[in-house]
Amino acid sequence: ARTTSLRLLSCGGTEVTPEFVERAGRELGTVVKRSYGSTEAPTVATSRFDDPPDRMATTDGRALGGTELRIGVDGEVWVRGPEVASGYLDPDQTAASFVDGWFRTGDLG
């Protein structure tokens, strides 16, 4: 069903396919875009409202201001920025996932 007040729907996750973005936008009558983030580093990349529809459907956009992304030697995405958590309650988990201010996401980029 189409909505009258929804202006933007931001989606994240591995199952956000281009087909989903296009169908949701068509059926809801709104702009649908993809975003990338996690509990430890929420919304670190996103499409912009004025990006072309094909870009919003096929990429997670660009890093937000102040957020840095890099790909580690093994292809893992690392994130650093103001929204990134400083660690976990468990010091061993923190040592394994946070290195010099970078959060190792476990995602491949």
C-alpha positions, -999 to +999 in steps of 0.1 A: +000+000+000+012+034-009+019+058+019+012+096+020+036+107+047+067+084+043+094+103+024+124+080+028+130+044+038+166+034+047+174-003+048+204-023+057+214-060+057+227-086+034+192-093+019+186-057+007+188-065-030+184-041-059+151-058-066+139-052-030+148-015-032+130-010-065+099-030-055+096-013-021+100+021-036+074+014-062+048-002-038+053+023-010+056+053-033+087+066-016+125+068-019+142+036-007+180+036-001+205+012+014+228+019+044+257+000+060+264-003+097+263-025+128+255-023+165+291-012+172+293+012+143+257+023+133+252+039+099+287+045+087+278+046+050+246+055+032+232+067-001+223+104-003+187+115-009+196+130-043+217+100-055+204+084-087+179+056-081+203+029-096+230+040-071+206+038-041+195+003-053+229-012-059+253+003-033+254+011+004+265+046-005+294+066+008+310+070+043+294+096+064+314+127+073+340+119+099+339+082+093+368+063+078+366+029+061+395+007+051+399-028+039+423-050+059+448-074+045+423-103+046+395-082+029+378-073+062+361-039+065+375-017+093+357+014+105+368+044+125+348+075+134+326+093+160+298+067+160+320+037+166+319+021+200+350+021+221+348-016+230+329-043+248+326-052+285+348-082+278+384-070+275+394-100+254+366-093+229+376-057+228+412-066+221+401-089+192+378-064+176+392-029+182+427-020+170+441+015+174+406+031+172+395+009+143+366-016+146+371-048+127+335-055+114+340-091+104+324-081+070+342-086+037+345-055+015 
